[in-house]
Amino acid sequence: MLERAHRLAKFHEVYRVGRVVRGRFLSVRFIRKPIENTRVGFAVARVVRGKVQKNRLKRRLRSVCRQHLDELQKDLDIVVNIFSAASEASFKDLEQDYVRVINRAGLTVVALQEQV
C-alpha cells in the first residue's frame, strides 16, 4: 500500500534537507529515514490552475507510484513535485519520466527498465 505523507512538517523536512532529482514533468525530493515503509507526498506547481486539474495530476502520479512501489527502497520520505508541463503529458510519458528520475536518484532496489 502507498503510504502518504500528509503533514506539512514532513514536507518541510524533505524540502529543507533532502536531495532533489529533476525530470521533464516532475522532480523527486527525498530523504532517508529509519521508517518501515516509504511515504510519498505530492505537490503540484502553482501555475496549474484549477483544483480539478491539480487533483487529476496527483491521481495520475499516485497511480504511477503505486505501480512501482515494490521497486522502491523501504526507508524513504519522498515528495513528488509535479510541473505544469505534466498536464499535457500522456500517462505513459509520466510513467517513463518517473522511472527515469527514481533510477537517477538511486531510490530503487533494482534499477527499473526505462522502456515501460
Protein Blocks (a to p, Z undefined) as FASTA:
>chain_A
ZZddfbfklmmmmmmmmccdddfkbccdddddddfbdcddddddfklgcjklmmmmmmmm
mmmmmmmmmmpcfkbccdddddfklmmpcfklmmmmmmmmmmmnopafbdcdfbZZ
